[in-house]
Amino acid sequence: MAELNAEKRDDLDKGSFAFPKQRKEPLEDATHVRNAIARFNQVKDVSDDERDEAWKRIKAAAKKHGVDVKEKSWREIGK
């Protein structure tokens, strides 16, 4: 995974994150996308609506970076 130090992370626009309001889970490359999926249920203080929107962003980033996502919904993660 490409290292995202604080400076690089701060330079990313909000659209580069699964959760842009909170600037959580960057989606810069395939490794970050896989990490965002793996850590999805660990993100705190977000609503189900925010999770729905984040899942859409993750699915789009996964397609862009060639990451296979088997889950149809974030509610299926880990099941």
Secondary structure, 3 states (H helix, E strand, C coil): CCCCCHHHHHHCCHHHEEECCCCEEECCCHHHHHHHHHHHHHCCCCCHHHHHHHHHHHHHHHHHHCCCCCCCCHHHCCC
